Amino acid sequence: MKLPRSKFWGAVGLSFVTLIIILTISAVWFKTQLTSDELHFISHLLRRFVGPIVILSLLLAAVCIWAVEALYRNYIRPIRKITEKVSLINTTNPSYRVPGEGAGEIRLLCDRINEAAQRHENLAKHVEAKVQLAKSESEQEKNTLAAIVAELPEGVMICNEEGRILLYNNRAKHLLAGGAHREPDPSGSPEAERYIGLGRSIFGIIDKDLLAHILDQLTEKLQQNDPQAVSYFVVPGADDRLLRVEAVPVLNKGQQLSGLVLIFYDITRQLATDSGLNLALQAVARGFRASLAGIRSAIETIIAYPQMDLDQLEKFKIIIHRESIRMGELLESNLSFDAKIGINQWPLTTISAENLTELLKARSHEKLQVQIRLEDIREPLWVKVDSYSFLRVLLFLIGKLKALIGIEALTCRLTELDWYVGLDLMWSGAPIKIETLREWEQAPLVFEQEGMSLTLREIIDHLGSDIGSYGSKRLKGTSYLRLFLPVAEIFEPEEVRPLAILPESRPEYYDFDLFDRTEQVAELENQLLTELTYTVFDMETTGLNPSEGDEILSIGAIRIVNCRLLREERYEQLVDPSRTVPWESVQIHGIHPEMLIGQPTIDKVLPGFQQFVENTILVAHNAAFDMRFLQMKEEQTAVKIINPVLDTLLLSAVVHPSHSNHDLEAIAQRLGVRILGRHTAVGDALATAEMFLKLLPLLAHNGIYTLKDALAASQKTYYARIKF
């Protein structure tokens, strides 16, 4: 336990005051016990020897003060430093040794501590060697898995229920972000927002509502023990790609849904080819309609006028013959492709109609505040639809009904027909007019994740469905809209794909431990430091005074997720300062003016940097300096960085209060961190990140566990007087 300096000197002061009180009480007591002659004699002696007595008293006080100061210098202060340094050995840097200082006994104690530390380090190295030997087989397994995943032709990504990315391969990164590590785009295009990294949210890639729908759908399938618990959907990729996604549930050891395996297929070329086929088919359809209309009109006229003259009859025969030839030519010219190729690319999957209505009930209440009552069905009904687009259709219709007649509740009924399942949306009131329904059919539905805007009729046609408005004959005063859904053929698959189970081991650069991380209900500041995601950053500038015109030259940042430093997930950008760069600063950071030619200005850079640091805690060394530069640019760039900030300078002062030097090099030396690339933004950010990770156990040793604790302790240090 450390003895604070204030407590030691407080104890010394208390002892001095106590001594004065005791002497005063003793003098008063002796005075009461002496006669007047004795008091007169003592007074005479004191007046005679007052000079020597004062000198002796001062000498005694000086000796006492010297003795107390020597005690503090040789024993108390060295013990304080030893306490801090032993904590450093135990938690962060086992190779650190306590330098001997103070009295001989203290130096002997330091020697014994260093001997024990050396034995402990040797033992730890021996244990570590044994552990590494035991892991050799699992390492081979992890490396094999890493190689397989990295080289798969399909993009692979795993996320947990909260949408946090746990795994991805290079192919997924290429399909979604346009490159393995896309640099921030100064133009601010949407591509610049597609940061792919461990612990990042997947919602910048996949619409949140779509992912929620997929999770609900898979949960329903798992609850019913569906052997084909797989879902499909389409998302836009980088460089105008269109990606088909296969979503497979990941189960925890309790067989509960804990995440998704997403497999991405590039269907851009296929879609372009099939789109051409669709156009050809549409041309055929239009030509057929015209020819059939001519043929039908001619036949109806012949039937209506059986007594027409032969010349007129011959004219109608010629029309029928001509249109039939035209239809044949149309087929020959446009249908030279495989008839088995479908028109549409949206995948249709088999789903229980009951599950579909359950999803509709939840979404309707969430999105539209419309209550839906589900009628019971006798036996399971299976339909073949694209469940996501079909739910969008249903929600669109419910929204139209609510706006038109003000309904707040509906009844959903399923009816088994010959080749269809009828899904009825029922309400009390008059039926919807056919003209109104046709207007709704021409209204567009925007599918942002596919980059499409389709009419209701186009979506219904794609689903192989149809829609009608009816009044109930059995229930007077009741009306309904009926959608006809194709009945699915139910069959048992020959081979069922096993569901992905959470593995016991993982490749080193993947982080399946994030499966166990859920979003905290408590405020951010109450979360444990070890559970937060950090962005460690640094900047190089033209000088030290932003208020006097100094500008940012470069920004470098690196991420920490799950207490792991992700070296490849970095941000590095040079900045055109729009001013001259002083030679004095060039000598420090090595950024020459010619290196800045063609680089974006700060108003182009900061939006991308803001995207990179989103939803993370910022960490910097002497953060007041960096944050001051960012704050000075808020008005110019309209970018305000509001992330919580931790400063390694302040944190070092918290865990090592006896040390006066807390610059980057001194802290790195104490913690055993090697600095590479000093005075480069990324190099300093990397060193700061490594120091921060080593400060975390020291903070815990001092009772600092949460972000709130760290911020409060930082503000109590002397260095916190620097405000930003």
Secondary structure, DSSP 4 states (H G I P E B T S, - for coil): ----HHHHHHHHHHHHHHHHHHHHHHHHHHHHHS-HHHHHHHHHHHHHTHHHHHHHHHHHHHHHHHHHHHHIIIIIHHHHHHHHHHHHHHHT-TT--PPP-SSHHHHHHHHHHHHHHHHHHHHHHHHHHHHHHHTHHHHHHHHHHHHHHHH-SSEEEEEETT-BEEEE-HHHHHHHHSSTTPPP-TT--GGGG----TT-BGGGTS-HHHHHHHHHHHHHHHHTT-TT--EEEEEE-GGG-EEEEEEEEEE-TTS-EEEEEEEEEE-HHHHHHHHHHHHHHHHHHHHHHHHHHHHHHHHHHHHH-TT--HHHHHHHHHHHHHHHHHHHHHHHHH--S-TTS-S--SPPEEEEHHHHHHHHHHHHHHHH--EEEEPP-SS--EEEE-HHHHHHHHHHHHHHHHHHH---EEEEEEEE-SSEEEEEEEEESPPPPHHHHHHHHTSEEEEGGGTEEEEHHHHHHHTT-EEEEEE-SSSTTEEEEEEEEEBPPP---SSPPPPEE--S---TT--GGGGG----SS-GGGSBGGG--EEEEEEEES-S-GGGT--EEEEEEEEEETTEEEEEEEEEEE-B-SS---HHHHHHH---GGGGTTPPBHHHHHHHHHHHTTTSEEEETTHHHHHHHHHHTHHHH-------EEEHHHHHHHH-TT-S--SHHHHHHHHTPPP-STTSHHHHHHHHHHHHHHHHHHHHHTT--BHHHHHHHHHTSGGGGS--
